[in-house]
Amino acid sequence: MIKQELVIAKINFKNSTELFSFAASLLQQKGIVKPGFLEALIQRENLYPTGLVINGTGIALPHTDRELVVQKALAVAICPQPVIFKKMDDPGQDILVKIVFFPLASFGQAKFLASLLNKIRNSDILNKLCNAKDKKEIWQLLKKSLNT
């Protein structure tokens, strides 16, 4: 499910919209999402922020309606310069996010998100991802830690 080509690394983004645009373009080129994904992603993130702090690391899990997903996948962006996101449980608060997971599922999305969060919370994967040197190392860490 996690493919090396869906790892975004060593790219600085000015804001979450710029990151979303880059990721949506990649995902659409790979045939994983349908047109309209970017707009829906931005709209949903504005209504229901996905920023979290887990084990001291800022992460986000932006996602959107399953109707815009063609195939199940997980894309991940490791941001050398943190990107500002609104906090999920306190939308008035900004957090600095270094890791952005894009969980994509056309069915079973709630279960997919819960499983991903559980695996992230119960491992040291976040720190390892932040310190990984390249896309290949990030991909290998994800495959090993998330069993994907």
Backbone as numpy.savetxt, mean C-alpha at the origin, in Angstrom:
# Nx Ny Nz CAx CAy CAz Cx Cy Cz
1.12 -13.74 -5.40 0.30 -12.56 -5.40 1.17 -11.30 -5.40
2.23 -11.27 -4.61 3.14 -10.13 -4.66 4.18 -10.41 -5.73
4.28 -9.49 -6.66 5.23 -9.62 -7.75 6.25 -8.50 -7.62
7.47 -8.79 -8.00 8.53 -7.79 -7.89 8.18 -6.54 -8.69
7.48 -6.71 -9.80 7.11 -5.56 -10.63 6.09 -4.64 -9.96
5.50 -5.09 -8.85 4.53 -4.27 -8.11 5.14 -3.62 -6.87
6.45 -3.66 -6.78 7.17 -2.99 -5.69 7.66 -1.64 -6.20
7.31 -0.60 -5.48 7.74 0.75 -5.81 8.74 1.17 -4.74
9.95 1.47 -5.17 11.01 1.79 -4.20 11.92 2.90 -4.73
12.54 3.59 -3.80 13.54 4.61 -4.12 12.99 5.76 -4.95
11.70 6.06 -4.77 11.08 7.19 -5.45 10.48 8.10 -4.39
10.78 9.38 -4.49 10.19 10.35 -3.56 8.93 10.94 -4.18
7.89 11.04 -3.38 6.62 11.62 -3.82 6.33 12.84 -2.97
5.77 13.88 -3.59 5.45 15.12 -2.87 4.29 14.93 -1.91
3.34 14.06 -2.33 2.14 13.86 -1.52 1.49 12.53 -1.90
0.41 12.20 -1.21 -0.24 10.92 -1.46 -0.88 10.87 -2.84
-1.36 11.99 -3.35 -1.97 11.99 -4.69 -0.95 11.64 -5.76
0.25 12.17 -5.63 1.31 11.85 -6.59 1.67 10.36 -6.50
1.75 9.83 -5.29 2.02 8.41 -5.09 0.89 7.56 -5.68
-0.35 7.93 -5.40 -1.51 7.19 -5.93 -1.49 7.19 -7.45
-1.17 8.32 -8.05 -1.13 8.43 -9.51 -0.09 7.48 -10.10
1.08 7.45 -9.48 2.15 6.57 -9.95 1.72 5.10 -9.82
1.20 4.74 -8.66 0.79 3.35 -8.41 -0.37 2.95 -9.33
-1.36 3.81 -9.48 -2.51 3.50 -10.33 -2.09 3.29 -11.78
-1.17 4.11 -12.25 -0.67 3.97 -13.62 0.02 2.61 -13.79
0.86 2.25 -12.84 1.56 0.96 -12.87 0.54 -0.18 -12.86
-0.41 -0.12 -11.96 -1.39 -1.19 -11.83 -2.29 -1.32 -13.06
-2.61 -0.19 -13.66 -3.43 -0.24 -14.87 -2.62 -0.79 -16.04
-1.35 -0.42 -16.16 -0.48 -0.96 -17.21 -0.36 -2.47 -17.11
-0.35 -2.99 -15.90 -0.21 -4.43 -15.67 -1.55 -5.17 -15.78
-2.63 -4.43 -16.01 -3.94 -5.05 -16.17 -4.57 -5.51 -14.86
-4.14 -4.93 -13.76 -4.63 -5.35 -12.44 -5.85 -4.56 -12.01
-5.93 -3.30 -12.45 -7.08 -2.46 -12.12 -7.67 -1.86 -13.40
-8.90 -1.40 -13.28 -9.62 -0.82 -14.41 -9.46 0.71 -14.40
-9.77 1.34 -15.55 -9.79 2.81 -15.58 -10.76 3.32 -14.50
-10.42 4.43 -13.91 -11.24 5.00 -12.84 -10.71 4.65 -11.46
-9.73 3.75 -11.41 -9.17 3.32 -10.13 -8.56 4.51 -9.37
-7.77 5.32 -10.05 -7.09 6.44 -9.39 -8.10 7.39 -8.73
-9.11 7.79 -9.48 -10.09 8.72 -8.94 -10.82 8.12 -7.74
-11.18 6.85 -7.85 -11.88 6.19 -6.75 -10.99 6.05 -5.52
-9.71 5.77 -5.75 -8.75 5.63 -4.66 -8.61 6.95 -3.89
-8.45 8.03 -4.63 -8.31 9.35 -4.00 -9.58 9.70 -3.23
-10.73 9.47 -3.85 -12.00 9.81 -3.20 -12.19 9.01 -1.92
-11.90 7.71 -1.97 -12.08 6.88 -0.78 -11.11 7.28 0.33
-9.87 7.56 -0.03 -8.87 7.96 0.98 -9.28 9.27 1.65
-9.89 10.18 0.88 -10.36 11.45 1.46 -11.50 11.22 2.45
-12.37 10.27 2.14 -13.52 9.98 3.01 -13.14 9.08 4.19
-12.30 8.09 3.93 -11.93 7.09 4.94 -10.41 6.91 4.93
-9.69 7.75 5.64 -8.22 7.67 5.66 -7.72 6.30 6.12
-6.56 5.92 5.62 -6.01 4.60 5.92 -4.65 4.63 6.60
-4.22 5.78 7.08 -2.92 5.87 7.75 -2.95 5.24 9.13
-1.93 4.48 9.44 -1.80 3.81 10.74 -0.34 3.88 11.20
-0.14 3.80 12.49 1.21 3.63 13.03 1.24 2.25 13.66
2.11 1.40 13.13 2.24 0.04 13.63 3.70 -0.19 14.00
3.91 -0.59 15.24 5.27 -0.83 15.73 6.19 0.36 15.45
5.64 1.57 15.58 6.43 2.79 15.42 6.63 3.24 13.99
6.07 2.52 13.01 6.25 2.86 11.60 4.92 3.31 11.01
4.95 4.42 10.29 3.76 4.90 9.61 3.51 4.12 8.34
2.31 3.54 8.24 1.92 2.81 7.04 0.55 3.31 6.58
0.19 2.98 5.35 -1.15 3.26 4.85 -1.58 2.07 4.00
-2.90 1.86 3.95 -3.48 0.75 3.21 -4.59 1.24 2.27
-4.27 2.15 1.37 -5.32 2.68 0.50 -5.90 1.59 -0.41
-7.21 1.62 -0.55 -7.90 0.65 -1.39 -9.22 1.27 -1.83
-9.90 0.58 -2.72 -11.16 1.11 -3.23 -12.10 -0.03 -3.58
-13.20 0.31 -4.20 -14.22 -0.68 -4.54 -13.66 -1.83 -5.36
-14.12 -3.00 -5.02 -13.63 -4.21 -5.69 -13.98 -4.26 -7.17
-15.02 -3.51 -7.57 -15.43 -3.51 -8.97 -14.34 -2.97 -9.90
-13.39 -2.23 -9.34 -12.31 -1.66 -10.15 -11.06 -2.53 -10.18
-11.12 -3.70 -9.54 -9.98 -4.61 -9.48 -10.23 -5.78 -10.42
-9.25 -6.06 -11.27 -9.35 -7.16 -12.23 -8.81 -8.45 -11.63
-7.68 -8.35 -10.92 -7.09 -9.54 -10.31 -6.49 -9.21 -8.95
-6.50 -10.20 -8.08 -5.96 -10.03 -6.73 -4.46 -9.80 -6.80
-4.01 -8.82 -6.06 -2.58 -8.49 -6.04 -2.29 -7.63 -4.81
-1.02 -7.48 -4.54 -0.56 -6.57 -3.50 0.59 -5.76 -4.07
0.39 -4.46 -4.14 1.46 -3.56 -4.54 1.95 -2.87 -3.27
3.24 -2.54 -3.24 3.83 -1.91 -2.06 4.77 -0.80 -2.49
4.65 0.34 -1.82 5.57 1.45 -2.05 6.35 1.71 -0.77
7.66 1.72 -0.89 8.54 2.09 0.22 9.05 3.49 -0.10
8.68 4.45 0.72 8.97 5.86 0.44 10.19 6.32 1.24
11.28 6.65 0.55 12.47 7.15 1.27 12.16 8.43 2.06
11.33 9.30 1.47 10.84 10.50 2.16 9.40 10.20 2.54
9.09 10.22 3.81 7.71 9.92 4.23 6.68 10.83 3.56
5.50 10.26 3.34 4.38 10.97 2.72 3.31 11.18 3.80
2.68 12.35 3.80 1.66 12.64 4.80 0.34 11.97 4.44
-0.22 11.26 5.40 -1.54 10.65 5.30 -2.34 11.06 6.53
-3.63 11.01 6.42 -4.51 11.21 7.57 -4.60 9.89 8.32
-4.66 10.00 9.64 -4.72 8.82 10.49 -6.11 8.18 10.44
-6.15 6.87 10.33 -7.40 6.14 10.19 -8.36 6.39 11.35
-7.84 6.30 12.56 -8.72 6.43 13.73 -8.83 7.86 14.26
-8.15 8.80 13.60 -8.24 10.21 13.98 -7.94 11.06 12.74
-8.91 11.18 11.82 -8.69 11.86 10.54 -8.19 13.30 10.64
-8.29 13.91 11.80 -7.76 15.25 11.98 -6.26 15.27 12.20
-5.68 14.11 12.37 -4.25 14.02 12.65 -3.49 13.50 11.43
-2.40 14.17 11.09 -1.52 13.72 10.01 -0.46 12.79 10.59
-0.07 11.81 9.79 1.06 10.96 10.16 2.00 10.84 8.96
3.26 10.59 9.25 4.25 10.40 8.19 4.33 8.91 7.87
4.08 8.60 6.61 4.02 7.21 6.17 5.22 6.87 5.29
5.87 5.76 5.64 7.01 5.29 4.86 6.66 4.08 3.99
5.63 3.34 4.39 5.26 2.13 3.66 3.79 2.19 3.30
3.49 2.02 2.02 2.11 2.04 1.56 1.80 0.70 0.89
0.84 0.00 1.46 0.37 -1.26 0.90 -0.90 -0.98 0.11
-0.97 -1.48 -1.10 -2.17 -1.38 -1.92 -2.77 -2.78 -2.05
-3.65 -3.17 -1.13 -4.28 -4.50 -1.22 -5.40 -4.47 -2.26
-5.30 -5.33 -3.25 -6.26 -5.33 -4.36 -6.94 -6.68 -4.44
-8.26 -6.68 -4.31 -9.02 -7.93 -4.39 -10.38 -7.64 -4.97
-10.81 -8.51 -5.90 -12.13 -8.34 -6.51 -13.20 -9.04 -5.68
-12.77 -9.84 -4.71 -13.69 -10.45 -3.75 -12.88 -10.77 -2.49
-13.55 -10.84 -1.36 -12.88 -11.16 -0.10 -11.93 -10.08 0.37
-12.21 -8.83 0.03 -11.29 -7.74 0.36 -11.14 -7.53 1.87
-12.22 -7.62 2.62 -12.14 -7.42 4.07 -11.24 -8.47 4.70
-11.38 -9.71 4.27 -10.55 -10.80 4.79 -9.08 -10.59 4.40
-8.85 -10.15 3.17 -7.51 -9.88 2.67 -6.84 -8.78 3.51
-7.57 -7.69 3.77 -7.04 -6.60 4.59 -6.74 -7.05 6.02
-7.66 -7.80 6.61 -7.47 -8.28 7.99 -6.26 -9.20 8.08
-6.10 -10.07 7.12 -4.96 -10.99 7.11 -3.65 -10.23 6.96
-3.63 -9.26 6.06 -2.43 -8.45 5.84 -2.06 -7.70 7.12
-3.03 -7.05 7.74 -2.76 -6.31 8.98 -2.26 -7.23 10.08
-2.83 -8.39 10.21 -2.42 -9.35 11.22 -0.96 -9.76 11.01
-0.58 -10.03 9.79 0.81 -10.44 9.49 1.79 -9.30 9.74
1.38 -8.09 9.42 2.25 -6.93 9.63 2.45 -6.67 11.12
1.38 -6.75 11.88 1.45 -6.46 13.32 2.29 -7.48 14.08
2.31 -8.70 13.60 2.96 -9.78 14.33 4.32 -10.17 13.76
5.02 -9.20 13.20 6.35 -9.49 12.69 7.20 -8.22 12.70
8.44 -8.37 12.36 9.34 -7.22 12.28 9.52 -6.78 10.83
8.58 -7.13 9.98 8.67 -6.85 8.55 8.79 -5.36 8.23
8.10 -4.50 8.96 8.10 -3.08 8.62 9.50 -2.47 8.71
10.20 -2.76 9.78 11.56 -2.25 9.94 12.47 -2.79 8.84
12.33 -4.05 8.52 13.15 -4.66 7.47 12.86 -4.02 6.11
11.59 -3.75 5.83 11.23 -3.13 4.56 11.82 -1.72 4.45
11.78 -0.97 5.53 12.34 0.39 5.52 13.84 0.39 5.27
14.50 -0.68 5.67 15.95 -0.76 5.53 16.41 -1.56 4.31
15.49 -2.08 3.53 15.86 -2.87 2.35 16.56 -2.00 1.32
17.50 -2.59 0.62 18.33 -1.81 -0.30 17.75 -1.66 -1.71
16.87 -2.58 -2.12 16.33 -2.49 -3.47 15.01 -3.26 -3.60
14.40 -3.17 -4.78 13.10 -3.81 -5.03 13.15 -5.33 -4.81
14.24 -5.94 -5.23 14.34 -7.39 -5.09 14.33 -7.81 -3.63
15.08 -7.10 -2.80 15.11 -7.42 -1.37 13.73 -7.19 -0.73
13.08 -6.10 -1.11 11.73 -5.82 -0.59 10.79 -6.96 -0.97
10.81 -7.35 -2.23 9.96 -8.43 -2.73 10.22 -9.73 -1.98
11.48 -10.07 -1.77 11.82 -11.31 -1.05 11.34 -11.26 0.39
11.49 -10.11 1.05 11.00 -9.96 2.42 9.48 -10.12 2.48
8.79 -9.52 1.53 7.33 -9.63 1.50 6.88 -11.07 1.28
7.51 -11.74 0.32 7.15 -13.14 0.05 7.34 -14.00 1.29
8.46 -13.81 1.96 8.76 -14.62 3.14 7.83 -14.29 4.31
7.65 -13.01 4.58 6.88 -12.60 5.76 5.37 -12.70 5.59
4.90 -12.47 4.38 3.46 -12.47 4.15 2.97 -13.77 3.55
3.89 -14.67 3.22 3.54 -15.96 2.61 2.67 -15.79 1.40
3.10 -14.88 0.50 2.30 -14.64 -0.70 2.98 -15.21 -1.93
